[in-house]
Amino acid sequence: MLRTKRSLLALVMALAMLVSFSATIAVADPSIIDPTEPVTLTIHHFTLPDGTVAVGDPTGTAPNPQGDPVEDADWTIRRIVVPAGTTWDGTVGSVQTSWLQTAIVRTTGSNGQAFFDENADGSPLTQGIYMVTGPADANIIYPPFLVSLPMWLVDDPTDPTTGEWLYNVHAFPKEAPAPDFGKTLDSFEHEDDGTIRATWEFTVTIQPGIIALVEQESTVGTTTDVFLRIVDVLDPRLTFVEGDPNPEAYIVVEFQTGSGPATWQALTYGTDWTFSVTTAGTPERETVTIDFLEPGIEAIAEDGYVGGDIRVRFDTHVRSDAYDIGAGLGDIPNTGRIYYGSLPGVDIPDPEIPEIRIHQIEVTKVVALTNAPLAGAVFRLFRAEDVNSTTLRPIDVDDYIMEVTTGADGIALFQPLAAGDFYLYEYTAPTGFVRIPNAMAISISADPAVAAPYIVRRTIDNAPISTQPGPDGDLPMTGGTGTLIFTAVGLALIGGSILFLLLVGKKKKHHQS
């Protein structure tokens, strides 16, 4: 049962008048609360298999025509006492736990009714405002609600000041099926600049009970009240991606329509929904909140396809310093929570929480034969599609996703990385060493069933230029100028020897003649 803020505030004012002017109350005036009149509350608990909202009259004269009575269901009421000097807006969501008095519990009988007429200590039930909560049930949710005892019963809906106080109140609580709420990883890949982008998708099944619950509650209060909300507290290694120039540009909010093959209808930012991103904690965590506004809720209630989905999609980046934050490499879970009406938040079940996995490639550069660490080697990492698999050369040497130079320890770290196929290419060799011309293929499995290592290690050795082929595989001209001198001298000696043999041969021939 829902009461408008006006009714609750009227009750608060009336109770305040009762305390201040009890000596002069004229109880014959129906607009003034009679402090001596006992108050009672009767809860009517019925099953509603079709998910519709229970209907009943607070006087109890029009019993609930739907469903069957539920027996042995525990209902609890707690009187609300607002501390002096504290402002309260009269809504369920703003009630502080410290304001709630001792719980009074009653169990429904075979007629589905739970009757409250006494406090926990056995004294007559105290007049005031009460928070009412239903039984715990894994499949059915009973949103808490407020009831005033006594309750102002309006005679003329066009004039709320007309009516009388009702001391014996009947409540017909709403119920709704537990939300079918899920979250999946829609895509996870490197962008052109090497940043990892993950797209997450929330889905909420459109159910009659939930829509009726949200739609009815959205009529209470102002249009700024939020009664359908999705919240994502991001892992510290993730950060929300804002659109440019509009921050909401990458957020998609839509729902399925039609009774046949469902189509998607987009909801409009600022009119149907809004969002916020807040940061808190150590290490810092961002919280993304998507709020559905009243026009959006009405659109879903009127045009939504029962059994279809409400879908919210947005993007996150894996932070470049993810390796140094929290758990570092490995799996990053990303859960979520849904709020609707005045219900407490409902979390995604643990087995269904989506995850992403981040990796690292560790390259160690060493001197051939000695294995001494080699600094100054510049490596570039390419996506597989950006390398010619035949020549093992980058198609565009500047179209890389990461570039790292080995340090004094000879190590270059590429992180964070999503799963995929990559090529590691030595762009620049250390001075005095041969550059390896071919790119090296490295694969990281995306299959969650494959126990892919979080860190892929490769050791690459370089030989000095004086002993190994040159940058493009050609032998270097070892020796240079010295080689040319020895070659010239050798040729001269060979030429001289041939000339000497020829002359000797001619001389012998001359003597013989």
Phi and psi in degrees as a GROMACS rama.xvg file:
@    title "Ramachandran Plot"
@    xaxis  label "Phi"
@    yaxis  label "Psi"
@TYPE xy
-117.934  139.639  LEU-2
-117.908  143.309  ARG-3
-71.942  159.09  THR-4
-59.5362  -34.1471  LYS-5
-61.7677  -42.9034  ARG-6
-64.6394  -43.1113  SER-7
-65.6749  -42.6074  LEU-8
-66.24  -34.9673  LEU-9
-62.4431  -40.7597  ALA-10
-65.2096  -43.76  LEU-11
-59.0634  -44.65  VAL-12
-65.1552  -39.5408  MET-13
-65.03  -41.5488  ALA-14
-65.6424  -36.2223  LEU-15
-64.6824  -40.6822  ALA-16
-64.169  -36.5453  MET-17
-62.0541  -41.5152  LEU-18
-68.9322  -40.1894  VAL-19
-79.7063  -31.4138  SER-20
-127.781  34.0775  PHE-21
-62.8034  -25.6727  SER-22
-73.1026  -20.2592  ALA-23
-115.147  14.4054  THR-24
-67.8369  135.48  ILE-25
-104.776  97.5407  ALA-26
-68.146  -11.9592  VAL-27
-71.2958  -19.364  ALA-28
-79.1059  115.234  ASP-29
-65.8433  -13.7524  PRO-30
-84.3918  -4.47695  SER-31
-112.885  134.57  ILE-32
-68.3383  135.085  ILE-33
-90.1499  109.739  ASP-34
-67.855  -14.5947  PRO-35
-91.7615  -7.36666  THR-36
-82.0119  125.366  GLU-37
-65.6637  150.716  PRO-38
-119.7  147.758  VAL-39
-139.028  159.948  THR-40
-135.607  129.623  LEU-41
-117.007  120.54  THR-42
-93.5959  129.125  ILE-43
-107.28  110.557  HIS-44
-107.423  116.095  HIS-45
-126.394  149.174  PHE-46
-81.1027  141.187  THR-47
-128.156  84.0448  LEU-48
-61.1672  -25.3539  PRO-49
-89.3601  2.63792  ASP-50
78.3191  7.14354  GLY-51
-78.3623  168.302  THR-52
-84.6832  135.921  VAL-53
-63.3106  144.541  ALA-54
-121.042  134.765  VAL-55
-166.872  168.152  GLY-56
-109.627  134.611  ASP-57
-60.6891  -18.0384  PRO-58
-81.6799  -14.8304  THR-59
83.6522  1.00697  GLY-60
-79.2685  -20.3257  THR-61
-117.025  90.0176  ALA-62
-65.5562  160.029  PRO-63
-63.9811  121.414  ASN-64
-85.9223  -3.09495  PRO-65
-110.144  147.086  GLN-66
71.9854  -171.503  GLY-67
-118.5  148.406  ASP-68
-65.1811  143.778  PRO-69
-105.786  125.641  VAL-70
-98.746  152.018  GLU-71
63.8552  34.3453  ASP-72
-102.046  128.782  ALA-73
-88.6625  124.798  ASP-74
-115.607  144.073  TRP-75
-127.534  137.468  THR-76
-125.286  145.581  ILE-77
-136.848  128.458  ARG-78
-74.1561  140.514  ARG-79
-98.4784  125.784  ILE-80
-120.674  110.05  VAL-81
-85.9272  126.272  VAL-82
-58.3044  148.403  PRO-83
-58.0039  137.67  ALA-84
82.3536  -0.0210645  GLY-85
-97.6817  135.692  THR-86
-93.4956  133.932  THR-87
-131.065  135.738  TRP-88
-87.7081  2.12184  ASP-89
80.4546  15.2037  GLY-90
-107.267  158.474  THR-91
-62.9133  -44.9663  VAL-92
-63.2691  -22.1626  GLY-93
-97.8634  4.81045  SER-94
-72.9956  127.506  VAL-95
-87.1283  143.091  GLN-96
-57.3319  -36.7709  THR-97
-66.1512  -16.3257  SER-98
-80.9764  -16.5204  TRP-99
-82.8622  130.031  LEU-100
-86.9177  -173.702  GLN-101
-55.9278  134.932  THR-102
-71  140.954  ALA-103
-119.026  121.486  ILE-104
-116.407  134.158  VAL-105
-134.003  149.725  ARG-106
-111.707  136.264  THR-107
-68.2211  146.073  THR-108
-92.9632  -164.786  GLY-109
-65.3223  -20.0379  SER-110
-89.1372  2.99124  ASN-111
77.6159  14.5697  GLY-112
-108.7  139.687  GLN-113
-118.642  124.483  ALA-114
-110.886  128.57  PHE-115
-117.091  120.048  PHE-116
-139.922  -1.05564  ASP-117
-134.292  153.496  GLU-118
-75.4018  176.781  ASN-119
-63.5784  -27.2622  ALA-120
-90.3132  4.63099  ASP-121
93.6752  -6.74624  GLY-122
-77.5955  162.528  SER-123
-56.3135  144.757  PRO-124
-58.6402  130.562  LEU-125
-78.4634  140.018  THR-126
-67.0713  146.603  GLN-127
156.063  -167.008  GLY-128
-103.7  133.914  ILE-129
-122.182  143.676  TYR-130
-92.2738  128.326  MET-131
-113.344  128.012  VAL-132
-126.58  144.739  THR-133
-93.8474  -177.069  GLY-134
-70.4109  158.295  PRO-135
-79.8351  130.009  ALA-136
-150.588  130.648  ASP-137
-71.4084  -24.6651  ALA-138
-106.435  -20.9853  ASN-139
-122.511  137.955  ILE-140
-112.673  131.884  ILE-141
-112.666  103.365  TYR-142
-66.3182  136.551  PRO-143
-64.3848  151.285  PRO-144
-145.666  167.278  PHE-145
-106.228  144.939  LEU-146
-139.263  139.217  VAL-147
-101.605  133.773  SER-148
-123.99  107.671  LEU-149
-75.272  171.702  PRO-150
-114.121  138.22  MET-151
-78.9903  116.472  TRP-152
-99.7608  111.818  LEU-153
-78.694  132.118  VAL-154
-83.2491  -45.813  ASP-155
-116.14  108.669  ASP-156
-57.0944  -24.2363  PRO-157
-80.707  -11.9117  THR-158
-137.375  89.6285  ASP-159
-60.6788  -13.9944  PRO-160
-78.9975  -12.0541  THR-161
-90.6777  137.377  THR-162
146.254  -156.613  GLY-163
-155.734  165.108  GLU-164
-82.5133  132.82  TRP-165
-103.928  120.298  LEU-166
-94.9237  -24.4589  TYR-167
-111.532  99.6854  ASN-168
-101.056  140.411  VAL-169
-115.042  134.352  HIS-170
-122.853  138.838  ALA-171
-119.446  85.8633  PHE-172
-62.4787  149.551  PRO-173
-82.4551  156.939  LYS-174
-137.941  155.754  GLU-175
-146.091  146.308  ALA-176
-64.6105  147.213  PRO-177
-56.3146  137.905  ALA-178
-65.8697  139.932  PRO-179
-88.1997  97.5096  ASP-180
-127.416  127.569  PHE-181
-141.731  170.031  GLY-182
-148.122  136.002  LYS-183
-134.132  162.108  THR-184
-92.8185  112.849  LEU-185
-80.8742  -40.7324  ASP-186
-155.63  155.875  SER-187
-155.583  105.07  PHE-188
-159.9  167.277  GLU-189
-83.1677  138.84  HIS-190
-85.7543  177.319  GLU-191
-59.6119  -31.5466  ASP-192
-88.8558  7.08191  ASP-193
93.0783  -12.541  GLY-194
-66.3239  140.172  THR-195
-88.0143  126.765  ILE-196
-114.421  126.6  ARG-197
-116.546  128.602  ALA-198
-106.102  123.541  THR-199
-107.451  145.673  TRP-200
-131.048  121.294  GLU-201
-96.012  141.426  PHE-202
-131.955  138.086  THR-203
-127.293  120.804  VAL-204
-69.4059  134.121  THR-205
-77.287  112.028  ILE-206
-119.985  143.879  GLN-207
-56.8724  -43.1401  PRO-208
-64.3648  -40.9063  GLY-209
-67.7563  -45.131  ILE-210
-62.7318  -44.7297  ILE-211
-62.4598  -41.5761  ALA-212
-62.3969  -50.8587  LEU-213
-65.9865  -42.6061  VAL-214
-64.0117  -42.4781  GLU-215
-68.551  -41.167  GLN-216
-69.294  -25.8094  GLU-217
-71.1222  -10.9832  SER-218
-85.2664  -7.05161  THR-219
-96.9392  130.55  VAL-220
89.817  -157.581  GLY-221
-96.2771  172.235  THR-222
-71.1767  -9.7601  THR-223
-85.6983  -7.6016  THR-224
-66.6649  141.487  ASP-225
-111.965  127.597  VAL-226
-125.967  3.87331  PHE-227
-142.965  121.639  LEU-228
-144.316  138.465  ARG-229
-119.09  129.806  ILE-230
-124.937  133.655  VAL-231
-128.277  109.492  ASP-232
-89.5899  105.565  VAL-233
-72.2156  149.092  LEU-234
-60.542  146.826  ASP-235
-57.7898  -19.6338  PRO-236
-85.0022  -1.11376  ARG-237
-114.429  152.08  LEU-238
-140.461  140.062  THR-239
-66.8207  140.826  PHE-240
-98.8231  112.945  VAL-241
-85.7066  147.835  GLU-242
-77.4639  165.926  GLY-243
-135.37  120.41  ASP-244
-89.148  -11.004  PRO-245
-97.7564  125.798  ASN-246
-57.2239  -29.99  PRO-247
-88.3555  4.30091  GLU-248
-58.9622  -31.8608  ALA-249
-91.7665  -2.246  TYR-250
-89.038  132.262  ILE-251
-117.051  125.201  VAL-252
-127.321  119.332  VAL-253
-154.272  169.158  GLU-254
-145.479  159.544  PHE-255
-86.3253  139.622  GLN-256
-125.275  168.263  THR-257
91.0012  154.806  GLY-258
-95.7228  -15.688  SER-259
-102.71  -133.689  GLY-260
-58.4478  116.071  PRO-261
-71.3592  143.611  ALA-262
-116.102  161.727  THR-263
-101.926  134.735  TRP-264
-116.747  123.354  GLN-265
-77.4824  144.203  ALA-266
-99.7736  149.062  LEU-267
-93.3569  129.54  THR-268
-64.2474  138.139  TYR-269
89.3239  -28.0971  GLY-270
-104.564  -49.4222  THR-271
-98.4547  -25.2715  ASP-272
-156.338  162.971  TRP-273
-145.442  174.46  THR-274
-149.605  163.51  PHE-275
-147.243  153.889  SER-276
-129.088  121.894  VAL-277
-121.647  157.06  THR-278
-126.67  135.467  THR-279
-161.113  164.671  ALA-280
91.3294  170.452  GLY-281
-135.018  115.319  THR-282
-66.3556  160.498  PRO-283
-63.0513  137.903  GLU-284
-126.295  136.299  ARG-285
-93.1575  140.425  GLU-286
-115.375  119.993  THR-287
-100.299  124.632  VAL-288
-121.811  123.297  THR-289
-107.098  118.001  ILE-290
-108.82  127.069  ASP-291
-88.7638  127.051  PHE-292
-91.5555  169.558  LEU-293
-55.5702  -45.2154  GLU-294
-60.0616  -37.3533  PRO-295
-67.1038  -40.8611  GLY-296
-63.7666  -41.6773  ILE-297
-64.3796  -38.5956  GLU-298
-63.0412  -41.9903  ALA-299
-65.8708  -42.7837  ILE-300
-64.3827  -36.9099  ALA-301
-83.4345  -39.2996  GLU-302
-114.659  -6.27482  ASP-303
-66.6037  143.649  GLY-304
-87.7549  112.32  TYR-305
-60.1077  124.74  VAL-306
97.4726  -13.4814  GLY-307
-82.1122  -166.515  GLY-308
-125.128  150.545  ASP-309
-96.3469  132.243  ILE-310
-127.597  132.558  ARG-311
-126.696  127.478  VAL-312
-131.267  134.62  ARG-313
-150.027  168.717  PHE-314
-112.428  150.787  ASP-315
-131.596  156.32  THR-316
-107.026  147.449  HIS-317
-81.3437  126.436  VAL-318
-63.2223  143.871  ARG-319
-63.656  -25.5281  SER-320
-99.9255  25.328  ASP-321
-57.3103  -32.7165  ALA-322
-61.3254  -28.6529  TYR-323
-95.932  0.218717  ASP-324
-112.106  138.453  ILE-325
54.9368  -125.143  GLY-326
-84.2509  0.693805  ALA-327
69.0495  -127.087  GLY-328
-74.605  172.574  LEU-329
101.817  -151.449  GLY-330
-81.9645  136.568  ASP-331
-116.913  104.287  ILE-332
-75.7106  151.858  PRO-333
-142.436  97.0631  ASN-334
-88.6  -166.344  THR-335
-168.005  168.046  GLY-336
-144.084  143.97  ARG-337
-119.13  139.834  ILE-338
-122.241  135.851  TYR-339
-145.647  143.891  TYR-340
59.584  -143.547  GLY-341
-97.7552  17.0958  SER-342
-73.6428  152.8  LEU-343
-68.6181  162.874  PRO-344
-64.5241  147.119  GLY-345
-114.983  125.076  VAL-346
-91.9183  157.224  ASP-347
-67.6796  133.508  ILE-348
-57.491  142.678  PRO-349
-51.5554  -45.4784  ASP-350
-64.6565  -16.2851  PRO-351
-104.548  7.15538  GLU-352
-72.4945  121.32  ILE-353
-73.3109  155.363  PRO-354
-136.55  156.115  GLU-355
-121.452  157.159  ILE-356
-124.394  128.192  ARG-357
-111.279  147.786  ILE-358
-128.493  179.423  HIS-359
-145.898  139.938  GLN-360
-107.998  123.965  ILE-361
-110.491  115.555  GLU-362
-105.632  128.067  VAL-363
-113.903  121.235  THR-364
-101.469  127.335  LYS-365
-134.812  164.164  VAL-366
-81.494  133.84  VAL-367
-56.8927  141.322  ALA-368
75.3003  -45.0501  LEU-369
-89.2451  -22.6226  THR-370
60.9135  22.0512  ASN-371
-72.0441  139.682  ALA-372
-60.4836  144.027  PRO-373
-125.337  114.685  LEU-374
-89.742  159.412  ALA-375
91.3055  3.59201  GLY-376
-82.3275  127.652  ALA-377
-100.282  119.917  VAL-378
-112.475  143.203  PHE-379
-120.822  139.513  ARG-380
-106.789  128.308  LEU-381
-118.334  149.828  PHE-382
-70.1488  151.862  ARG-383
-57.5242  -37.0387  ALA-384
-70.7521  -10.5383  GLU-385
-98.8882  11.4683  ASP-386
-128.762  136.619  VAL-387
-73.0444  114.345  ASN-388
-70.8983  -13.0422  SER-389
-88.1489  -50.1855  THR-390
-85.4925  -15.9041  THR-391
58.9585  35.648  LEU-392
-119.47  144.506  ARG-393
-60.4024  141.154  PRO-394
-66.5676  -41.3415  ILE-395
-133.669  113.613  ASP-396
-62.7071  -17.3316  VAL-397
-98.6183  3.85645  ASP-398
-96.4882  48.7944  ASP-399
-96.183  165.122  TYR-400
-102.422  -22.5056  ILE-401
-150.645  148.493  MET-402
-133.248  128.394  GLU-403
-137.615  141.285  VAL-404
-107.8  135.997  THR-405
-66.526  143.071  THR-406
-91.2986  -166.354  GLY-407
-61.4226  -26.7057  ALA-408
-84.7049  1.044  ASP-409
78.9696  8.73379  GLY-410
-105.285  138.547  ILE-411
-126.225  127.438  ALA-412
-109.238  126.961  LEU-413
-106.22  114.385  PHE-414
-162.207  154.882  GLN-415
-78.7949  156.751  PRO-416
-129.135  141.933  LEU-417
-86.1316  166.168  ALA-418
-64.5815  151.249  ALA-419
157.711  -175.375  GLY-420
-106.353  128.524  ASP-421
-130.874  166.364  PHE-422
-128.881  133.926  TYR-423
-102.161  125.486  LEU-424
-127.975  127.497  TYR-425
-81.6691  108.992  GLU-426
-82.1103  -41.0163  TYR-427
-138.847  129.327  THR-428
-87.6225  155.797  ALA-429
-60.3016  150.8  PRO-430
-55.6516  129.268  THR-431
89.6399  3.02616  GLY-432
-124.364  156.553  PHE-433
-79.5193  131.915  VAL-434
-80.9048  135.389  ARG-435
-80.3312  119.405  ILE-436
-78.9169  -25.799  PRO-437
-91.392  140.023  ASN-438
-76.4523  148.286  ALA-439
-105.282  126.884  MET-440
-78.5676  135.704  ALA-441
-136.485  126.725  ILE-442
-118.265  137.585  SER-443
-122.559  120.077  ILE-444
-68.5965  140.02  SER-445
-96.4164  -4.40723  ALA-446
-76.396  118.076  ASP-447
-62.8958  -18.8548  PRO-448
-78.6845  -15.7038  ALA-449
-92.282  126.727  VAL-450
-78.9674  69.6692  ALA-451
-67.8199  138.58  ALA-452
-68.8932  145.669  PRO-453
-71.8215  -29.5583  TYR-454
-120.769  122.914  ILE-455
-103.318  122.969  VAL-456
-110.195  137.442  ARG-457
-136.732  136.966  ARG-458
-112.33  128.44  THR-459
-126.478  127.638  ILE-460
-105.11  149.812  ASP-461
-120.709  140.057  ASN-462
-101.448  149.903  ALA-463
-61.5711  150.657  PRO-464
-59.5597  -31.8999  ILE-465
-69.0864  -14.69  SER-466
-123.892  -2.58254  THR-467
-133.865  163.269  GLN-468
-53.4612  154.822  PRO-469
-73.4075  -173.387  GLY-470
-57.2058  -31.9723  PRO-471
-110.119  18.4887  ASP-472
92.7315  1.61557  GLY-473
-90.2158  146.272  ASP-474
-67.3416  138.062  LEU-475
-73.5999  157.79  PRO-476
-85.2471  79.2843  MET-477
-67.6605  133.844  THR-478
97.2613  -37.3755  GLY-479
62.4297  -122.443  GLY-480
-61.7524  -39.9619  THR-481
-57.0996  -40.1487  GLY-482
-61.8621  -41.3892  THR-483
-63.2455  -39.9678  LEU-484
-63.6011  -47.7827  ILE-485
-62.6058  -36.5062  PHE-486
-65.5249  -42.1178  THR-487
-65.3737  -45.1967  ALA-488
-61.8271  -42.5791  VAL-489
-61.0246  -44.8171  GLY-490
-63.9066  -38.84  LEU-491
-63.0331  -42.5814  ALA-492
-63.7584  -41.8863  LEU-493
-64.3089  -42.9732  ILE-494
-62.0882  -42.3715  GLY-495
-62.9034  -40.2371  GLY-496
-64.2167  -41.7891  SER-497
-64.4022  -42.1622  ILE-498
-63.1736  -42.953  LEU-499
-60.1074  -43.4043  PHE-500
-65.2491  -37.9099  LEU-501
-65.1882  -43.0828  LEU-502
-66.2891  -42.8718  LEU-503
-60.7778  -41.5968  VAL-504
-62.6486  -41.5741  GLY-505
-65.8236  -39.301  LYS-506
-64.9597  -42.8013  LYS-507
-63.0611  -40.3213  LYS-508
-63.9315  -37.0952  LYS-509
-65.3127  -44.128  HIS-510
-63.9966  -37.3598  HIS-511
-66.2755  -31.2241  GLN-512
